[in-house]
Amino acid sequence: MRILSVGFDDEYVNELEKELDKYFICIVDNAKDMYDATNFTDFRHYELVIIVDEGVQFSLERYVNEVKKKKSETKIIILTDKPKSQADFFKLGVDDVVYEHCDQPDLIAARVLANMRHLFGTQVEVDKLVIDIANKRIQYDDKNVSLNGKTFDILAYLALREKRVFSKDEIINALWEEPEYVSDNTVEVAINQIRKRLKQILGFQVIHTVRRRGYKFAY
């Protein structure tokens, strides 16, 4: 999962990323302000954006509209020290507002989990195959299966989002620190490795190609 934080200092973001790693395979980008955030969302796909309220409602409203227009599933959380502004934020179309404990990354990470719980799972089971996401381990009939690095991350990413179709671009954006430097071929090679390894074990495919759209996990 790729997350964009807006308006945080780097130290806070580092702490937040450590907390989020307990729940998700994730990458956190940090934008200095709303203008900088636009540069990120113009070129990258995000499943979650966390924004520190700067008190400029017009800029926030315009940005929320742009994010939701590009990808309506993207969740937006606002952190503010003005609890009376909650109703106004929700009217803008944000998904959650946090006005307490904003200085505690562990509690913000827990709030992120509450909003993204549908993407959180400690393991996925297919027949005798167990994908242990929390420990980055795969077992079949209690025997370890070798899939490491990005091949594991891609499998886990698709498995947690079962039956949803993702393009190569979306997969790259979600799982690589600098997606601009990763080619589509990198994903194709990794997908082929996953398919070959798992078909040997299961006897059937769990990652399917949807023509002209991308890949999905289904069985």
N, C-alpha and C positions, 0 to 999 in steps of 0.2 A: 504494500500500500504506500502510495506517495502522498505526503502531507505538506502543505504550505503554511508556515507560520508568518504572521505579518505584524511587525512592530515590537518584536522581542529582542533582547540583547543576546549575543552569541552564547554566553555562559548559560543562560536560562534554557535556550534551545537545546544545548548539549545535554542538560539534565533531563529535559522533557523527552528527548530521543531515547535516553537510557531507560526511562520509565516505560515508554511505549514499546520498546523492544521486548518487554516482558509479555506483551499481549499479541504483537503483530510482527511480521516481517515488514519493516517499513523504512522509508527514506524521508527525512525531514529537510525541506529547503526553507531558508529564512530570508524574507524580504524586509527591507528597512521600513517601508511605508507603503501606502496604497498605490502610489505611482510605480514603485519598484515591483509590487505584487503583480501589476498588470503585465509587466515584462515577463514574469514567470508563467502566468496563466495563458498568455498568448501562444506559448510554445510547448508547454508541458500539460499533461493530464493529471488532475488531482482528485482523489476521492474524499479529501477533507481539507478545509481551509480554516485556520484558527487566527482570529484577528483581534488585536488590542484596540479598543475604541479610542480614536484620536479626537472625537468630538466634532467631526465634520460629516454631518449626516448625508449631505448631497454626494460627496465622494464615495461614501460607503454604499449608498443606495445604487449608484451607477455601477460600482464594482460588483455588488451582489447580483445585479441584473445580468451583467456580462458573464459571470461565472455560471449562473444557472442556465443561461441561454446556451452556452457552449456545452454543458453537461449537466442536465437537471438532477442527476443522482448525486452530484457533489454536495457533501454536507458542509455547512458553514456554522462555526461557533464563534460568538463574540464574547470577549472578556472586557468587563467594564467596572468602574467604581461608582456607577450611577444606577442603583437598583430601580429607580423610578422610570428609567428609559427602556425597561424590558419590553413593554407593549409596543413601543415604537420600533424596536429592533425586529420583533417578530412580524410586524406589518411589512417590513422590508423584504421578508422571505427567508430570514436566517432560520436555522434549525434548532439552535440552543443559545442561551445567554447565561454566562457565569459572572456573578458579581461578588462572590465570596471566595477566599482562599486562592486568589489569582496568582499569588506569589509562591504557591506550593506546586511544583511540577508533578509530584506524585498524585495529587488530587485532581489536577487538570487531566492527567493521563487516564485516571479512572472515569472522568466525565467523557473523555473521548471513547473509552470502551463502551460506556452506556449508549452512546450514539452510533457506534459502529459494531455493536455486538453481533450483527448478522454476518460479519466477516471474521469473527473470532472463533477459533476452534483449536483445541489441543491436539485433536487427531481426526483423521478421516479413514473410514474402513470400507474396503471393497473386497467382498469375499474374505479370503484369508490375509489379504494385504492390509497393513496398517501404516498410514502415513502419520508419523508422530511429528507434528509441526513444531511444538514447543521445544523439542530436543533435536530437531532436524535429523530425524532418523526414519528409515523405512524398513519394515519387517514383513516377511511373508512366511506364515506358518512358524513363527518365532525365530526365523533366520534373517539375518541382516541382508538388505539389498543395497547394492552400491549405486547411489545417485548423490552427487555432491555439488556444492557451489550453486551456480545459476540453474542447473538442471533441476535440482531439488526445489529451488525457489519458484521456478515456473510451474512445476507440478503442484506445489502447495498453493500458489496463487490461484490457479485454475480450479483446483479441487475445492477450495473454500467458497468458490463462486460457481458452484455446480450448475451446468446447463446454460450459463450466460456466455455469450460469444465475445471474445476480445481480439482486436486486431493486433498485428505485430507491433504497431506503434504504441498501443496502450500497454502492452506487456513490457516493452522496453522502457517506457516512461515510468512504470510502476517499480521496476526492479534494478535499474542501473543508475548510478550516481550522476553520470553525465550522458543522458540518452542521445544527445545530439551526435555523439561520436560512435554510436553503435548501429550497425547495419541490420537490415531485415534478415540477412542470411544467418546472422548469429542466432536469432530465434529459431529459424528453420532447422539449423544443425542441432540445437538443444532439444527441440521437439522430437526430431527423429531419434535422438539418443534415448529419450524417455520412452517413446513408443516401442523401440526395439527391445529395451530392457524389460519393460513391463509385460509385453506380449509373450516373451519367453516364459514368464512366470505365470501369468493369468490365462494365457491362451486367447485373449481378446483385447481390443483396444479400449482405452479409457479417455484418450484425447482425440477428438475428431475435428476434421477440417470442415468449416462451413464456407463454401465457395464464395470468393470475393469479399468475405467478411472477417474471417480469422479462425480462431480455435475455441473449442469448449471441452470441458470435462464432463463426461456422461458415461453411464454403464447400465 
